[in-house]
Each structure stands twice: as C-alpha cells, then as structure tokens.
Amino acid sequence: MEQRTKIINKLGLHARAAAKIVTLTNNYKCNIQIKNGRKIADAKSIMKLLMLSAPRGTEITIIANGIDESNAMKSLINLIKNKFDENE
C-alpha cells in the first residue's frame, strides 16, 4: 500500500514530529517506510526519519506493508494532515 502526501506543518519533519510518527507507527505490526526522493526511512526509527530532510512543502510517499497496513496508513496520514497536533 502506497500513498503520497505533503508535509504541511511549519517546521517540517523535525524531531518532535518524527517522535510522534515513531510513537504512532510502533503501534502497528506492518512495515512502514517514508520516502523522500531517493531517501527511504523506516517510520519506526527516529534517526532514519530525521535523515530524510523533509521541510514544509516536501511531498513524501508512505509505504505500508503487512497485516494492519490500512489502519496504519490512515492514522499516519491523519497525523501529518493534522500538522502533528502542533499549535502553529
């Protein structure tokens, strides 16, 4: 399962946002990766996510594969669309 979305929060994929992704994705059994251009990161690893260098406006691709991929994808897309629940 694959879906594209944009990082829309003011600070982009910074440490706090990456930590929220890791916390969320670790609730799912499926493999989840986030791709920015040629860079691919395990969404369950904060260090790998930070290495994506994804500022505001970056279009990313989320790839989920496994038993609960649909729920994981929906949750992750909602987190990103809700600007990682940050007050801007």
C-alpha positions in Angstrom: 0.0 0.0 0.0 1.4 3.4 -1.0 0.2 6.9 -0.6 1.7 10.4 -1.3 1.2 13.4 0.9 2.8 16.7 1.8 4.4 17.8 5.0 2.4 20.9 5.8 3.4 21.9 9.3 5.5 25.0 9.8 8.7 23.2 11.0 8.6 20.2 8.7 9.7 16.8 9.8 11.6 17.9 12.8 12.5 15.9 16.0 9.1 16.3 17.8 7.2 15.4 14.6 9.4 12.4 13.9 9.0 11.2 17.5 5.2 11.3 17.0 5.5 9.3 13.9 7.6 6.7 15.7 5.2 6.5 18.6 2.3 6.0 16.2 3.9 3.5 13.9 5.2 1.3 16.7 1.5 0.6 17.5 1.3 -1.4 14.2 2.7 -4.7 13.1 3.2 -3.8 9.5 6.3 -2.4 7.9 6.1 1.3 7.3 8.5 3.4 5.3 8.6 7.0 4.3 10.2 8.0 1.1 11.5 11.5 0.2 13.0 11.4 -3.3 15.6 8.6 -3.3 15.8 8.5 0.5 13.8 5.9 2.3 13.4 5.7 6.1 11.9 3.1 8.4 9.0 5.0 10.0 9.7 3.3 13.3 13.2 4.8 13.6 13.5 8.5 14.7 17.1 8.7 13.4 16.2 7.4 10.0 13.2 9.8 9.8 15.4 12.8 10.7 17.8 11.9 7.9 15.0 12.4 5.3 15.4 16.2 5.5 11.7 16.9 4.8 10.9 20.6 5.4 7.4 22.1 5.0 6.1 21.5 1.5 8.0 18.3 0.9 6.0 15.6 -0.9 6.6 12.2 0.7 5.5 8.7 -0.1 4.3 6.5 2.7 4.7 2.7 2.1 2.9 0.3 4.4 3.1 -3.5 4.0 1.5 -6.0 6.4 -1.5 -7.2 8.3 -2.7 -3.8 9.6 -1.3 -1.6 6.7 -4.7 0.1 6.0 -5.2 1.3 9.6 -1.6 2.3 9.9 -1.7 4.3 6.7 -4.9 6.2 7.7 -3.5 7.0 11.1 -0.2 8.3 9.7 -1.9 10.4 7.0 -4.2 11.9 9.7 -1.3 12.8 11.9 0.5 14.5 9.0 -2.6 16.4 7.9 -3.3 17.5 11.5 0.2 19.1 11.4 1.4 16.6 14.1 -1.0 18.2 16.5 1.2 21.2 16.9 -0.1 24.7 17.6 1.3 27.0 14.9 
